[in-house]
Amino acid sequence: MFSVNGKFIRNIGISGRGPGEYSDVMDFCLNRAEQIIYILDPLGKILSYNYSGKYLKTINLTCRPAGLLFFNNMLWLFSAWPDYYLNNGFCILVIPTDKKIGTTYLLNRNWINAKRTPNTLVYPNYFFAKNSNNSISFFEEKFDTIYYIDSQFKVTPKFVIKLTNELPWNLLTTTEYNQAVKTHNALFDFLETKKYFFFSVMIPNPASTYFFVVSKENGEIIKHNTKDKQYILNDLDGGLTFIPKGFASENVLYSSIDCFRLKEYMEGLKSKNQLFKNASQNNRLSQLALGSDISDNPILVFLYLK
């Protein structure tokens, strides 16, 4: 846990296999109202701690989900293809924390037959997020459709993201996937805001990655080529272009940059007359870059949406 200024506060839990310990952190989420941290352990359990780091309890699972979200006093567990065949056939499992209702399974897809072997590729290429209208978004790249799921578990398909020459949905092994990306397009880093979709597409021959912004209102598509390092242009403080990775909170996107990249970039700006809107922010960013060592942890970047 860190303060908003980056000061270290405390560790939450410890690594291990004993009571109150986690083997690894697959994902985590926050119950902000009650100040509870839920940690998803890949061995099939959820551990909860309070913000002071005190261990509270463990929820043992009969499945192996890959993602975790706290929404509407419930824990939403998401499975990655093809692991929902090990998880009772579900794609999404909802567990109430107040025990007022029972466990709920959503988007059951066990009609697709797949055999899980040691070489099977687990490809957790999905997106989920809370919406402002008391629903969540869920997008699974293999099935193209963005669903909205409300607090009553009503699932409504809202949008379709369909790539030209996209990856086949039934890839099962790493070998099959590595061969397919040589000839097909792959979508990743998907993110949805109130007005836009953000995502990247990797294309073959020659291998290139493009960043897209799509308007939900009129379908306008803005394409950026990562070779030119033009994602979302940063004209505020003169820093690196911004690549959104997820939500820190509602209307706040986050990303991260390596210290050595920022340091190299800011030193290169000295010889250029680049324009930026906020001189004090530029000065702060320069101080941060120059005061960092190349071996430091990545720097978090937050973007506040209008």
Sequence and secondary structure as in RCSB ss.txt:
>XXXX:A:sequence
MFSVNGKFIRNIGISGRGPGEYSDVMDFCLNRAEQIIYILDPLGKILSYNYSGKYLKTINLTCRPAGLLFFNNML
WLFSAWPDYYLNNGFCILVIPTDKKIGTTYLLNRNWINAKRTPNTLVYPNYFFAKNSNNSISFFEEKFDTIYYID
SQFKVTPKFVIKLTNELPWNLLTTTEYNQAVKTHNALFDFLETKKYFFFSVMIPNPASTYFFVVSKENGEIIKHN
TKDKQYILNDLDGGLTFIPKGFASENVLYSSIDCFRLKEYMEGLKSKNQLFKNASQNNRLSQLALGSDISDNPIL
VFLYLK
>XXXX:A:secstr
 B TTS B    S BSSSTT BS  SEEEEETTTTEEEEEETTTEEEEEETT  EEEEEE SS  SEEEEETTEE
EEE  TTGGGTTTT SEEEEESS SS  EEES  TTS     TTB     EEEEE TTSEEEEEEGGG EEEEEE
TT  EEEEEE   TTB  TT  BHHHHHHHTTTSBEEEEEEE SSEEEEEEEETTTTEEEEEEEETTT  EEEEE
GGGT SB   SSS   B   EEEETTEEEEEE HHHHHHHHHHHTTS    S HHHHHHHHHHHHT  TTS  EE
EEEE  
